Amino acid sequence: MKNLQDVFFLQTNGSGVLSFAGVSASAGQVIQVLSATDSTVRTTTSTSFVTGSNTLSVTITPSSASNKILILTHTTAYFNIDGGQSYYTIYRGSTNLGNGNSGMSVYEFNASPTRTSMAITYLDSPATTSATTYQVYFRSDYGGGIAYLNLFNIKASITVMEIKG
Amino acid sequence: MKTIDAIFKSIYKINQNAQVSMSGNDISAVDKIVWENGTAPISKQHILDLIPECLAEIEAEEQAKIDNKQSALNKLKALGLNDAEIKAIIG
């Protein structure tokens, strides 16, 4: 027979996130997981990063400012002009988590067109307990070139995991 | 992709500096245009009016690529290269 202190209760935060009452995670453990998908091709000729109305967006509220957020995304990328590139990145709110104009990933059309699966993984330290939105952004290398996201309507996803700091 | 390319091409004929985003891969994408970075919106009808002309240009460009490739292959064969040697050069 178990002692009372060994019995754990599953609780909800009212938003579908479950956890065990009275049990605190240790560093490195996953606290909550959220995800979103998009199965519509998005295109842009914008030379600055835009969403193109994609739905690869997740809003997470960290339970502690010291926790980290692991972001996992995958999509299919393409650019329609030989010698040009399309760039992909993740934004936290209005902040580009990538490297300025280059973002976090690039697709290059070099001599012959290929379509590529693209994944971006990033461990963020948002240092907040406020609701925080992560979304995929993309852009064209130069005006006139078309950058593609979710080519051929292939299903893409973004998953965020809160990791105990 | 040909339809999407034609929509973008139509927009560029009207405004060669336009920066836009679209969703979807058929003609309905013209209803979901987002005008980016201060680009002045263009009327849907103005864009649609140019689509047939743009599609014809895209198809002509694609045919020209096919014709040029075949012409190049014929010239390489005339020089005495066999198929394996040609493949080794052009992949």
gemmi code that builds the backbone of each chain (N, CA, C; Angstrom):
import gemmi

chains = {
    "A": [
        ("MET", (0.840, -1.197, 0.000), (0.000, 0.000, 0.000), (0.882, 1.256, 0.000)),
        ("LYS", (0.524, 2.263, -0.849), (1.331, 3.474, -0.962), (0.998, 4.442, 0.172)),
        ("ASN", (2.020, 5.203, 0.568), (1.760, 6.286, 1.502), (1.094, 7.426, 0.748)),
        ("LEU", (0.411, 8.285, 1.447), (-0.305, 9.392, 0.808), (0.646, 10.263, -0.013)),
        ("GLN", (1.873, 10.504, 0.487), (2.787, 11.390, -0.218), (3.300, 10.787, -1.524)),
        ("ASP", (3.036, 9.478, -1.746), (3.473, 8.851, -2.988), (2.394, 8.895, -4.072)),
        ("VAL", (1.231, 9.405, -3.759), (0.136, 9.439, -4.728), (0.152, 10.788, -5.438)),
        ("PHE", (0.230, 10.766, -6.777), (0.296, 12.012, -7.539), (-1.023, 12.249, -8.245)),
        ("PHE", (-1.373, 13.499, -8.396), (-2.617, 13.879, -9.056), (-2.312, 14.605, -10.362)),
        ("LEU", (-3.013, 14.189, -11.426), (-2.870, 14.862, -12.714), (-3.727, 16.119, -12.698)),
        ("GLN", (-3.144, 17.248, -13.079), (-3.895, 18.503, -13.066), (-3.809, 19.172, -14.433)),
        ("THR", (-4.773, 20.060, -14.686), (-4.772, 20.818, -15.949), (-4.675, 22.295, -15.638)),
        ("ASN", (-4.068, 23.035, -16.563), (-3.983, 24.482, -16.381), (-5.162, 25.210, -17.022)),
        ("GLY", (-6.126, 24.434, -17.532), (-7.290, 25.028, -18.175), (-7.108, 25.249, -19.656)),
        ("SER", (-5.890, 25.032, -20.150), (-5.606, 25.231, -21.576), (-5.154, 23.944, -22.241)),
        ("GLY", (-5.463, 22.845, -21.613), (-5.135, 21.558, -22.197), (-3.757, 21.039, -21.855)),
        ("VAL", (-3.022, 21.771, -21.017), (-1.692, 21.331, -20.630), (-1.791, 20.570, -19.318)),
        ("LEU", (-1.326, 19.316, -19.335), (-1.421, 18.467, -18.149), (-0.081, 18.373, -17.436)),
        ("SER", (-0.151, 18.267, -16.114), (1.070, 18.049, -15.341), (0.685, 17.341, -14.043)),
        ("PHE", (1.691, 16.789, -13.355), (1.418, 16.129, -12.087), (1.526, 17.143, -10.952)),
        ("ALA", (0.455, 17.228, -10.160), (0.452, 18.161, -9.038), (1.522, 17.753, -8.036)),
        ("GLY", (2.225, 18.746, -7.535), (3.209, 18.487, -6.500), (4.500, 17.890, -7.004)),
        ("VAL", (4.630, 17.750, -8.316), (5.870, 17.182, -8.862), (6.565, 18.265, -9.680)),
        ("SER", (7.777, 18.622, -9.321), (8.491, 19.630, -10.091), (9.499, 18.949, -11.008)),
        ("ALA", (9.579, 19.455, -12.252), (10.513, 18.876, -13.215), (11.937, 19.230, -12.828)),
        ("SER", (12.849, 18.375, -13.210), (14.261, 18.682, -12.995), (14.837, 19.257, -14.278)),
        ("ALA", (16.002, 19.894, -14.170), (16.609, 20.580, -15.312), (16.719, 19.650, -16.517)),
        ("GLY", (16.315, 20.153, -17.659), (16.407, 19.377, -18.895), (15.140, 18.639, -19.253)),
        ("GLN", (14.211, 18.570, -18.327), (12.970, 17.856, -18.618), (11.979, 18.743, -19.378)),
        ("VAL", (11.174, 18.086, -20.206), (10.167, 18.801, -20.985), (8.951, 19.082, -20.115)),
        ("ILE", (8.516, 20.329, -20.108), (7.389, 20.732, -19.273), (6.094, 20.809, -20.069)),
        ("GLN", (6.165, 21.393, -21.278), (4.971, 21.440, -22.124), (5.381, 21.448, -23.594)),
        ("VAL", (4.481, 20.951, -24.430), (4.744, 20.831, -25.867), (3.532, 21.371, -26.627)),
        ("LEU", (3.802, 22.225, -27.595), (2.739, 22.771, -28.447), (3.186, 22.692, -29.902)),
        ("SER", (2.234, 22.586, -30.824), (2.633, 22.524, -32.234), (1.540, 23.087, -33.126)),
        ("ALA", (1.922, 23.361, -34.371), (0.988, 23.848, -35.390), (1.469, 23.341, -36.742)),
        ("THR", (0.539, 23.257, -37.692), (0.902, 22.774, -39.032), (0.378, 23.732, -40.102)),
        ("ASP", (0.883, 23.550, -41.323), (0.404, 24.336, -42.469), (0.558, 23.470, -43.713)),
        ("SER", (-0.530, 23.321, -44.462), (-0.501, 22.480, -45.670), (-0.846, 23.284, -46.923)),
        ("THR", (-0.608, 24.589, -46.865), (-0.879, 25.456, -48.019), (0.419, 26.085, -48.497)),
        ("VAL", (0.658, 26.023, -49.813), (1.876, 26.645, -50.337), (1.797, 28.159, -50.142)),
        ("ARG", (2.898, 28.738, -49.656), (3.009, 30.186, -49.448), (4.147, 30.701, -50.324)),
        ("THR", (3.946, 31.843, -50.926), (4.971, 32.403, -51.818), (5.161, 33.874, -51.492)),
        ("THR", (6.378, 34.358, -51.743), (6.618, 35.789, -51.561), (7.747, 36.267, -52.459)),
        ("THR", (7.651, 37.528, -52.850), (8.765, 38.200, -53.528), (9.344, 39.278, -52.618)),
        ("SER", (8.887, 39.307, -51.379), (9.391, 40.306, -50.431), (10.870, 40.046, -50.152)),
        ("THR", (11.653, 41.110, -50.126), (13.073, 40.966, -49.811), (13.345, 41.134, -48.319)),
        ("SER", (12.292, 41.415, -47.556), (12.429, 41.386, -46.098), (11.576, 40.222, -45.589)),
        ("PHE", (11.913, 39.712, -44.416), (11.213, 38.528, -43.911), (9.728, 38.804, -43.665)),
        ("VAL", (8.885, 37.884, -44.160), (7.431, 37.975, -43.979), (6.900, 36.568, -43.640)),
        ("THR", (5.662, 36.528, -43.177), (5.057, 35.219, -42.886), (4.392, 34.621, -44.127)),
        ("GLY", (3.978, 35.495, -45.064), (3.210, 34.992, -46.209), (1.901, 34.363, -45.776)),
        ("SER", (1.399, 34.785, -44.622), (0.138, 34.276, -44.046), (0.235, 32.817, -43.610)),
        ("ASN", (1.459, 32.284, -43.417), (1.564, 30.879, -42.996), (1.022, 30.691, -41.578)),
        ("THR", (0.639, 29.460, -41.288), (0.080, 29.147, -39.964), (1.079, 28.382, -39.091)),
        ("LEU", (2.346, 28.481, -39.449), (3.388, 27.841, -38.636), (3.730, 28.776, -37.479)),
        ("SER", (2.791, 28.906, -36.581), (2.877, 29.858, -35.476), (2.360, 29.208, -34.198)),
        ("VAL", (3.140, 29.327, -33.138), (2.750, 28.754, -31.846), (2.997, 29.781, -30.759)),
        ("THR", (2.027, 29.924, -29.864), (2.188, 30.830, -28.717), (2.292, 29.998, -27.449)),
        ("ILE", (3.376, 30.194, -26.730), (3.632, 29.418, -25.515), (3.877, 30.370, -24.348)),
        ("THR", (3.409, 29.984, -23.189), (3.632, 30.790, -21.988), (4.561, 30.011, -21.060)),
        ("PRO", (5.837, 30.391, -21.001), (6.774, 29.666, -20.139), (6.361, 29.762, -18.674)),
        ("SER", (6.558, 28.684, -17.949), (6.175, 28.691, -16.533), (7.250, 29.322, -15.656)),
        ("SER", (8.430, 29.512, -16.214), (9.503, 30.179, -15.468), (10.402, 30.914, -16.459)),
        ("ALA", (10.900, 32.076, -16.056), (11.762, 32.869, -16.938), (13.109, 32.195, -17.173)),
        ("SER", (13.450, 31.232, -16.335), (14.748, 30.559, -16.516), (14.641, 29.344, -17.437)),
        ("ASN", (13.428, 29.006, -17.843), (13.255, 27.849, -18.732), (13.632, 28.193, -20.163)),
        ("LYS", (13.942, 27.166, -20.939), (14.295, 27.355, -22.345), (13.175, 26.822, -23.228)),
        ("ILE", (13.180, 27.278, -24.470), (12.192, 26.823, -25.446), (12.925, 26.184, -26.622)),
        ("LEU", (12.654, 24.911, -26.865), (13.240, 24.215, -28.020), (12.239, 24.287, -29.169)),
        ("ILE", (12.689, 24.830, -30.308), (11.814, 25.009, -31.472), (12.252, 24.049, -32.572)),
        ("LEU", (11.301, 23.290, -33.092), (11.578, 22.338, -34.172), (10.633, 22.651, -35.326)),
        ("THR", (11.169, 22.899, -36.508), (10.307, 23.155, -37.664), (10.783, 22.330, -38.851)),
        ("HIS", (9.849, 22.004, -39.716), (10.245, 21.433, -41.003), (9.270, 21.914, -42.061)),
        ("THR", (9.766, 22.117, -43.273), (8.936, 22.555, -44.380), (9.639, 22.164, -45.676)),
        ("THR", (9.067, 22.552, -46.810), (9.737, 22.359, -48.091), (9.985, 23.726, -48.708)),
        ("ALA", (11.181, 23.906, -49.250), (11.613, 25.209, -49.723), (11.939, 25.182, -51.210)),
        ("TYR", (11.804, 26.358, -51.826), (12.122, 26.463, -53.260), (12.273, 27.930, -53.625)),
        ("PHE", (13.078, 28.188, -54.677), (13.219, 29.527, -55.252), (13.232, 29.351, -56.757)),
        ("ASN", (12.606, 30.257, -57.483), (12.325, 29.953, -58.896), (13.324, 30.500, -59.913)),
        ("ILE", (14.379, 31.170, -59.483), (15.315, 31.750, -60.459), (16.723, 31.212, -60.225)),
        ("ASP", (17.331, 30.748, -61.303), (18.686, 30.196, -61.242), (19.659, 31.241, -60.680)),
        ("GLY", (20.433, 30.827, -59.712), (21.416, 31.724, -59.117), (20.881, 32.519, -57.937)),
        ("GLY", (19.609, 32.315, -57.613), (19.015, 33.059, -56.499), (18.759, 32.179, -55.300)),
        ("GLN", (18.414, 32.829, -54.191), (18.169, 32.099, -52.947), (16.876, 32.581, -52.281)),
        ("SER", (16.322, 31.705, -51.485), (15.276, 32.112, -50.548), (15.787, 31.788, -49.144)),
        ("TYR", (15.428, 32.633, -48.199), (15.924, 32.496, -46.829), (14.768, 32.236, -45.861)),
        ("TYR", (15.069, 31.508, -44.806), (14.043, 31.073, -43.846), (14.553, 31.309, -42.417)),
        ("THR", (13.638, 31.669, -41.550), (14.049, 31.925, -40.172), (12.864, 31.753, -39.233)),
        ("ILE", (13.126, 31.910, -37.953), (12.079, 31.869, -36.933), (12.100, 33.196, -36.188)),
        ("TYR", (10.928, 33.746, -35.984), (10.787, 34.961, -35.185), (10.184, 34.609, -33.827)),
        ("ARG", (10.713, 35.277, -32.790), (10.046, 35.276, -31.481), (9.379, 36.651, -31.378)),
        ("GLY", (8.067, 36.681, -31.509), (7.389, 37.970, -31.576), (7.887, 38.727, -32.793)),
        ("SER", (8.477, 39.902, -32.582), (8.998, 40.690, -33.710), (10.509, 40.566, -33.834)),
        ("THR", (11.100, 39.618, -33.092), (12.556, 39.462, -33.103), (12.980, 38.280, -33.968)),
        ("ASN", (13.827, 38.549, -34.946), (14.388, 37.496, -35.798), (15.445, 36.747, -34.995)),
        ("LEU", (15.220, 35.454, -34.775), (16.190, 34.658, -34.001), (17.389, 34.257, -34.851)),
        ("GLY", (17.321, 34.542, -36.131), (18.418, 34.187, -37.035), (19.387, 35.322, -37.246)),
        ("ASN", (20.176, 35.191, -38.307), (21.254, 36.125, -38.575), (20.812, 37.188, -39.585)),
        ("GLY", (20.168, 38.238, -39.101), (19.775, 39.362, -39.954), (19.086, 38.921, -41.225)),
        ("ASN", (19.599, 39.352, -42.374), (18.972, 39.056, -43.659), (19.108, 37.595, -44.071)),
        ("SER", (20.074, 36.888, -43.479), (20.293, 35.487, -43.860), (19.415, 34.521, -43.076)),
        ("GLY", (18.882, 34.950, -41.961), (17.994, 34.098, -41.174), (18.673, 32.876, -40.617)),
        ("MET", (18.041, 31.718, -40.751), (18.560, 30.479, -40.160), (18.745, 29.373, -41.189)),
        ("SER", (18.239, 29.564, -42.413), (18.389, 28.526, -43.432), (18.218, 29.150, -44.810)),
        ("VAL", (18.830, 28.522, -45.817), (18.772, 29.061, -47.174), (18.517, 27.946, -48.177)),
        ("TYR", (17.751, 28.277, -49.199), (17.599, 27.388, -50.356), (18.230, 28.106, -51.535)),
        ("GLU", (19.081, 27.411, -52.288), (19.723, 28.032, -53.455), (19.410, 27.252, -54.721)),
        ("PHE", (18.929, 27.952, -55.722), (18.709, 27.382, -57.055), (20.024, 27.566, -57.798)),
        ("ASN", (20.726, 26.460, -58.019), (22.042, 26.542, -58.656), (22.068, 25.621, -59.867)),
        ("ALA", (21.922, 26.197, -61.048), (21.995, 25.503, -62.339), (20.767, 24.659, -62.637)),
        ("SER", (20.428, 23.728, -61.750), (19.228, 22.935, -61.995), (18.330, 23.002, -60.762)),
        ("PRO", (17.024, 23.126, -60.997), (16.117, 23.289, -59.846), (15.942, 21.995, -59.059)),
        ("THR", (16.050, 22.096, -57.763), (15.719, 20.978, -56.875), (14.757, 21.530, -55.840)),
        ("ARG", (13.977, 20.665, -55.246), (13.123, 21.090, -54.146), (13.660, 20.391, -52.917)),
        ("THR", (13.662, 21.099, -51.819), (14.332, 20.519, -50.674), (13.482, 20.572, -49.412)),
        ("SER", (13.620, 19.520, -48.615), (13.052, 19.554, -47.280), (13.976, 20.387, -46.417)),
        ("MET", (13.425, 21.146, -45.528), (14.248, 22.040, -44.726), (13.806, 21.954, -43.278)),
        ("ALA", (14.759, 21.843, -42.380), (14.441, 21.802, -40.952), (15.249, 22.868, -40.232)),
        ("ILE", (14.630, 23.496, -39.274), (15.334, 24.446, -38.420), (15.087, 24.031, -36.968)),
        ("THR", (16.170, 23.914, -36.221), (16.075, 23.602, -34.796), (16.802, 24.690, -34.021)),
        ("TYR", (16.183, 25.182, -32.968), (16.820, 26.274, -32.219), (16.394, 26.214, -30.753)),
        ("LEU", (17.362, 26.407, -29.865), (17.068, 26.449, -28.430), (17.088, 27.901, -27.981)),
        ("ASP", (15.927, 28.403, -27.601), (15.792, 29.822, -27.255), (15.721, 30.000, -25.739)),
        ("SER", (16.169, 31.151, -25.294), (16.053, 31.524, -23.871), (15.277, 32.830, -23.798)),
        ("PRO", (13.948, 32.749, -23.810), (13.154, 33.982, -23.906), (13.169, 34.830, -22.644)),
        ("ALA", (13.546, 34.243, -21.511), (13.643, 34.984, -20.238), (12.354, 35.731, -19.917)),
        ("THR", (11.245, 35.053, -20.037), (9.955, 35.678, -19.735), (8.948, 34.616, -19.304)),
        ("THR", (7.915, 35.072, -18.618), (6.788, 34.183, -18.330), (5.534, 34.692, -19.039)),
        ("SER", (5.739, 35.613, -19.986), (4.614, 36.134, -20.776), (4.389, 35.245, -21.995)),
        ("ALA", (3.174, 35.295, -22.525), (2.871, 34.541, -23.743), (3.832, 34.971, -24.853)),
        ("THR", (4.460, 33.985, -25.504), (5.487, 34.268, -26.500), (5.170, 33.491, -27.772)),
        ("THR", (5.176, 34.205, -28.898), (4.806, 33.574, -30.166), (6.044, 33.304, -31.026)),
        ("TYR", (6.134, 32.082, -31.521), (7.197, 31.696, -32.460), (6.555, 31.411, -33.810)),
        ("GLN", (7.139, 31.958, -34.884), (6.567, 31.742, -36.214), (7.674, 31.686, -37.264)),
        ("VAL", (7.431, 30.891, -38.312), (8.363, 30.787, -39.434), (8.174, 31.989, -40.356)),
        ("TYR", (9.265, 32.593, -40.776), (9.271, 33.693, -41.737), (10.175, 33.294, -42.919)),
        ("PHE", (9.970, 33.909, -44.065), (10.823, 33.658, -45.221), (10.874, 34.884, -46.109)),
        ("ARG", (11.862, 34.885, -47.033), (11.992, 36.036, -47.924), (12.696, 35.623, -49.209)),
        ("SER", (12.545, 36.488, -50.207), (13.214, 36.293, -51.492), (14.581, 36.972, -51.457)),
        ("ASP", (15.490, 36.435, -52.262), (16.837, 36.994, -52.351), (16.805, 38.378, -52.995)),
        ("TYR", (15.995, 38.514, -54.059), (15.903, 39.807, -54.730), (14.544, 39.925, -55.421)),
        ("GLY", (14.119, 41.139, -55.646), (12.809, 41.380, -56.251), (12.674, 40.667, -57.581)),
        ("GLY", (11.549, 40.037, -57.776), (11.324, 39.298, -59.019), (11.463, 37.810, -58.834)),
        ("GLY", (12.238, 37.392, -57.852), (12.372, 35.970, -57.553), (11.304, 35.552, -56.560)),
        ("ILE", (10.758, 34.356, -56.750), (9.672, 33.893, -55.882), (10.203, 32.863, -54.882)),
        ("ALA", (10.078, 33.174, -53.596), (10.446, 32.235, -52.531), (9.217, 31.411, -52.171)),
        ("TYR", (9.415, 30.113, -52.008), (8.314, 29.200, -51.682), (8.482, 28.620, -50.279)),
        ("LEU", (7.333, 28.452, -49.610), (7.259, 27.754, -48.325), (6.147, 26.725, -48.475)),
        ("ASN", (6.364, 25.516, -48.001), (5.366, 24.433, -48.120), (5.084, 24.110, -49.592)),
        ("LEU", (6.142, 23.993, -50.371), (5.997, 23.698, -51.799), (5.086, 22.484, -52.019)),
        ("PHE", (4.256, 22.557, -53.050), (3.310, 21.484, -53.409), (2.298, 21.198, -52.300)),
        ("ASN", (2.082, 22.170, -51.415), (1.136, 21.983, -50.301), (1.553, 20.860, -49.355)),
        ("ILE", (2.838, 20.559, -49.335), (3.321, 19.510, -48.426), (3.217, 20.008, -46.983)),
        ("LYS", (2.704, 19.135, -46.136), (2.438, 19.523, -44.744), (3.734, 19.889, -44.014)),
        ("ALA", (3.714, 21.056, -43.392), (4.850, 21.532, -42.603), (4.415, 21.669, -41.157)),
        ("SER", (5.388, 21.738, -40.259), (5.008, 21.869, -38.854), (6.014, 22.685, -38.062)),
        ("ILE", (5.542, 23.204, -36.950), (6.410, 23.824, -35.949), (6.002, 23.259, -34.595)),
        ("THR", (6.989, 22.844, -33.832), (6.744, 22.304, -32.491), (7.640, 23.069, -31.515)),
        ("VAL", (7.068, 23.494, -30.410), (7.889, 24.143, -29.378), (7.746, 23.352, -28.081)),
        ("MET", (8.883, 23.214, -27.402), (8.899, 22.479, -26.129), (9.518, 23.375, -25.051)),
        ("GLU", (8.832, 23.503, -23.948), (9.417, 24.230, -22.813), (10.292, 23.256, -22.029)),
        ("ILE", (11.548, 23.639, -21.855), (12.516, 22.795, -21.164), (12.885, 23.438, -19.823)),
        ("LYS", (12.819, 22.665, -18.778), (13.172, 23.169, -17.453), (14.626, 23.643, -17.418)),
        ("GLY", (14.828, 24.891, -16.971), (16.172, 25.458, -16.956), (16.957, 25.074, -15.716)),
    ],
    "B": [
        ("MET", (2.420, 25.429, -60.123), (3.394, 26.519, -59.990), (3.314, 27.480, -61.172)),
        ("LYS", (2.857, 26.964, -62.326), (2.787, 27.804, -63.516), (1.779, 28.943, -63.309)),
        ("THR", (0.665, 28.642, -62.643), (-0.344, 29.670, -62.398), (0.193, 30.745, -61.458)),
        ("ILE", (0.858, 30.274, -60.398), (1.436, 31.234, -59.446), (2.471, 32.103, -60.143)),
        ("ASP", (3.330, 31.475, -60.952), (4.339, 32.246, -61.689), (3.672, 33.284, -62.590)),
        ("ALA", (2.540, 32.900, -63.197), (1.838, 33.825, -64.100), (1.248, 35.005, -63.332)),
        ("ILE", (0.747, 34.742, -62.130), (0.197, 35.845, -61.322), (1.311, 36.837, -60.965)),
        ("PHE", (2.456, 36.276, -60.512), (3.580, 37.164, -60.169), (4.047, 37.937, -61.406)),
        ("LYS", (4.114, 37.246, -62.552), (4.578, 37.883, -63.780), (3.638, 39.020, -64.180)),
        ("SER", (2.349, 38.779, -64.016), (1.340, 39.798, -64.320), (1.550, 41.026, -63.432)),
        ("ILE", (1.779, 40.787, -62.162), (2.002, 41.903, -61.227), (3.240, 42.698, -61.633)),
        ("TYR", (4.292, 41.979, -62.019), (5.537, 42.670, -62.400), (5.398, 43.471, -63.680)),
        ("LYS", (4.509, 43.026, -64.558), (4.278, 43.809, -65.773), (3.677, 45.167, -65.430)),
        ("ILE", (2.907, 45.186, -64.360), (2.248, 46.428, -63.946), (3.178, 47.258, -63.055)),
        ("ASN", (3.871, 46.574, -62.155), (4.795, 47.264, -61.241), (6.015, 46.373, -61.037)),
        ("GLN", (7.109, 46.704, -61.714), (8.289, 45.832, -61.682), (9.007, 45.847, -60.332)),
        ("ASN", (8.604, 46.748, -59.439), (9.206, 46.777, -58.098), (8.281, 46.204, -57.030)),
        ("ALA", (7.183, 45.599, -57.457), (6.201, 45.093, -56.493), (6.805, 43.989, -55.621)),
        ("GLN", (6.431, 44.001, -54.338), (6.802, 42.919, -53.423), (5.499, 42.422, -52.792)),
        ("VAL", (5.209, 41.152, -53.034), (3.916, 40.615, -52.595), (4.087, 39.200, -52.041)),
        ("SER", (3.070, 38.768, -51.293), (2.996, 37.379, -50.824), (1.642, 36.811, -51.217)),
        ("MET", (1.621, 35.488, -51.454), (0.358, 34.823, -51.798), (0.287, 33.466, -51.122)),
        ("SER", (-0.949, 32.957, -51.017), (-1.193, 31.620, -50.475), (-1.959, 30.809, -51.499)),
        ("GLY", (-1.604, 29.529, -51.630), (-2.303, 28.648, -52.561), (-1.577, 28.552, -53.886)),
        ("ASN", (-1.977, 27.545, -54.685), (-1.259, 27.314, -55.946), (-2.182, 27.344, -57.159)),
        ("ASP", (-3.343, 27.988, -57.020), (-4.219, 28.137, -58.184), (-4.639, 29.600, -58.308)),
        ("ILE", (-5.517, 29.850, -59.250), (-5.859, 31.243, -59.569), (-6.526, 31.961, -58.398)),
        ("SER", (-7.084, 31.195, -57.446), (-7.715, 31.843, -56.282), (-6.681, 32.575, -55.421)),
        ("ALA", (-5.406, 32.287, -55.645), (-4.364, 32.985, -54.883), (-4.412, 34.485, -55.125)),
        ("VAL", (-4.972, 34.877, -56.257), (-5.047, 36.310, -56.565), (-5.966, 37.042, -55.584)),
        ("ASP", (-6.819, 36.279, -54.921), (-7.711, 36.882, -53.911), (-7.021, 37.034, -52.558)),
        ("LYS", (-5.831, 36.445, -52.425), (-5.158, 36.433, -51.113), (-3.806, 37.129, -51.185)),
        ("ILE", (-3.692, 38.105, -52.050), (-2.412, 38.809, -52.185), (-2.197, 39.745, -51.002)),
        ("VAL", (-1.002, 39.650, -50.419), (-0.600, 40.606, -49.382), (0.448, 41.519, -50.014)),
        ("TRP", (0.189, 42.800, -50.002), (1.108, 43.778, -50.610), (2.145, 44.141, -49.577)),
        ("GLU", (3.383, 43.721, -49.834), (4.441, 43.855, -48.832), (5.257, 45.140, -49.030)),
        ("ASN", (5.829, 45.591, -47.907), (6.821, 46.681, -47.920), (6.345, 47.929, -48.652)),
        ("GLY", (5.095, 48.300, -48.433), (4.583, 49.546, -48.989), (4.182, 49.495, -50.452)),
        ("THR", (4.155, 48.291, -51.043), (3.746, 48.171, -52.447), (2.281, 48.586, -52.598)),
        ("ALA", (2.026, 49.464, -53.561), (0.645, 49.919, -53.787), (-0.172, 48.777, -54.387)),
        ("PRO", (-1.336, 48.488, -53.831), (-2.176, 47.401, -54.364), (-2.586, 47.648, -55.815)),
        ("ILE", (-2.707, 46.546, -56.563), (-3.160, 46.571, -57.959), (-4.510, 45.860, -57.988)),
        ("SER", (-5.411, 46.316, -58.831), (-6.742, 45.705, -58.848), (-6.651, 44.261, -59.350)),
        ("LYS", (-7.537, 43.434, -58.796), (-7.589, 42.016, -59.182), (-7.815, 41.877, -60.689)),
        ("GLN", (-8.730, 42.683, -61.236), (-9.058, 42.554, -62.660), (-7.868, 42.906, -63.546)),
        ("HIS", (-7.121, 43.924, -63.135), (-5.932, 44.321, -63.899), (-4.937, 43.160, -63.973)),
        ("ILE", (-4.773, 42.459, -62.843), (-3.857, 41.306, -62.803), (-4.400, 40.177, -63.687)),
        ("LEU", (-5.698, 39.879, -63.523), (-6.303, 38.765, -64.275), (-6.257, 39.004, -65.787)),
        ("ASP", (-6.385, 40.258, -66.195), (-6.378, 40.570, -67.626), (-5.066, 40.144, -68.296)),
        ("LEU", (-3.990, 40.170, -67.531), (-2.669, 39.865, -68.105), (-2.267, 38.399, -67.961)),
        ("ILE", (-3.070, 37.609, -67.240), (-2.705, 36.212, -66.968), (-2.538, 35.384, -68.257)),
        ("PRO", (-3.481, 35.430, -69.215), (-3.306, 34.609, -70.429), (-2.002, 34.918, -71.152)),
        ("GLU", (-1.690, 36.192, -71.266), (-0.450, 36.620, -71.923), (0.773, 36.098, -71.147)),
        ("CYS", (0.713, 36.176, -69.833), (1.841, 35.721, -69.001), (2.001, 34.208, -69.076)),
        ("LEU", (0.890, 33.477, -69.072), (0.961, 32.009, -69.189), (1.597, 31.613, -70.522)),
        ("ALA", (1.219, 32.321, -71.594), (1.789, 32.021, -72.915), (3.294, 32.280, -72.912)),
        ("GLU", (3.720, 33.346, -72.261), (5.156, 33.667, -72.187), (5.911, 32.606, -71.395)),
        ("ILE", (5.314, 32.154, -70.298), (5.963, 31.124, -69.469), (6.098, 29.820, -70.269)),
        ("GLU", (5.038, 29.452, -70.967), (5.099, 28.219, -71.769), (6.114, 28.342, -72.893)),
        ("ALA", (6.216, 29.528, -73.484), (7.210, 29.747, -74.543), (8.628, 29.649, -73.981)),
        ("GLU", (8.815, 30.189, -72.781), (10.136, 30.121, -72.140), (10.508, 28.671, -71.838)),
        ("GLU", (9.522, 27.901, -71.352), (9.787, 26.487, -71.046), (10.114, 25.717, -72.319)),
        ("GLN", (9.380, 25.995, -73.390), (9.635, 25.305, -74.653), (11.013, 25.675, -75.200)),
        ("ALA", (11.390, 26.946, -75.029), (12.708, 27.393, -75.503), (13.820, 26.643, -74.774)),
        ("LYS", (13.620, 26.403, -73.470), (14.631, 25.654, -72.692), (14.751, 24.234, -73.230)),
        ("ILE", (13.594, 23.608, -73.500), (13.595, 22.232, -74.033), (14.276, 22.196, -75.402)),
        ("ASP", (13.941, 23.165, -76.246), (14.524, 23.214, -77.590), (16.030, 23.437, -77.530)),
        ("ASN", (16.444, 24.333, -76.651), (17.880, 24.615, -76.526), (18.644, 23.390, -76.041)),
        ("LYS", (18.033, 22.648, -75.100), (18.694, 21.448, -74.579), (18.835, 20.401, -75.687)),
        ("GLN", (17.757, 20.220, -76.447), (17.803, 19.234, -77.529), (18.808, 19.647, -78.594)),
        ("SER", (18.858, 20.923, -78.901), (19.812, 21.435, -79.885), (21.239, 21.176, -79.419)),
        ("ALA", (21.491, 21.435, -78.119), (22.836, 21.211, -77.575), (23.202, 19.729, -77.637)),
        ("LEU", (22.240, 18.857, -77.298), (22.500, 17.410, -77.352), (22.826, 16.973, -78.778)),
        ("ASN", (22.078, 17.484, -79.724), (22.310, 17.124, -81.127), (23.707, 17.544, -81.579)),
        ("LYS", (24.117, 18.726, -81.156), (25.448, 19.226, -81.548), (26.567, 18.397, -80.911)),
        ("LEU", (26.338, 17.993, -79.635), (27.344, 17.159, -78.967), (27.451, 15.799, -79.650)),
        ("LYS", (26.305, 15.240, -80.051), (26.321, 13.949, -80.756), (27.001, 14.087, -82.106)),
        ("ALA", (26.785, 15.224, -82.758), (27.419, 15.460, -84.059), (28.936, 15.535, -83.925)),
        ("LEU", (29.383, 15.911, -82.725), (30.825, 15.964, -82.475), (31.409, 14.573, -82.192)),
        ("GLY", (30.518, 13.596, -82.009), (30.980, 12.231, -81.790), (30.829, 11.713, -80.384)),
        ("LEU", (30.251, 12.505, -79.466), (30.071, 12.036, -78.088), (28.904, 11.046, -78.023)),
        ("ASN", (29.084, 9.981, -77.211), (27.967, 9.053, -77.022), (27.116, 9.511, -75.828)),
        ("ASP", (26.004, 8.796, -75.604), (25.064, 9.222, -74.553), (25.712, 9.261, -73.166)),
        ("ALA", (26.542, 8.257, -72.860), (27.192, 8.202, -71.541), (28.122, 9.397, -71.352)),
        ("GLU", (28.832, 9.754, -72.421), (29.758, 10.892, -72.325), (28.978, 12.209, -72.168)),
        ("ILE", (27.877, 12.299, -72.883), (27.054, 13.514, -72.756), (26.479, 13.624, -71.347)),
        ("LYS", (26.012, 12.488, -70.818), (25.452, 12.492, -69.461), (26.509, 12.881, -68.434)),
        ("ALA", (27.758, 12.431, -68.682), (28.840, 12.761, -67.759), (29.097, 14.271, -67.735)),
        ("ILE", (28.806, 14.938, -68.849), (29.040, 16.385, -68.929), (27.886, 17.175, -68.332)),
        ("ILE", (26.655, 16.802, -68.720), (25.517, 17.647, -68.328), (24.697, 17.079, -67.166)),
        ("GLY", (25.020, 15.837, -66.777), (24.315, 15.249, -65.641), (22.943, 14.731, -65.980)),
    ],
}
model = gemmi.Model(1)
for chain_id, residues in chains.items():
    chain = gemmi.Chain(chain_id)
    for i, (resn, *xyz) in enumerate(residues, 1):
        res = gemmi.Residue()
        res.name, res.seqid = resn, gemmi.SeqId(i, " ")
        for name, pos in zip(("N", "CA", "C"), xyz):
            atom = gemmi.Atom()
            atom.name, atom.element = name, gemmi.Element(name[0])
            atom.pos, atom.b_iso = gemmi.Position(*pos), 0.0
            res.add_atom(atom)
        chain.add_residue(res)
    model.add_chain(chain)
structure = gemmi.Structure()
structure.add_model(model)
structure.setup_entities()
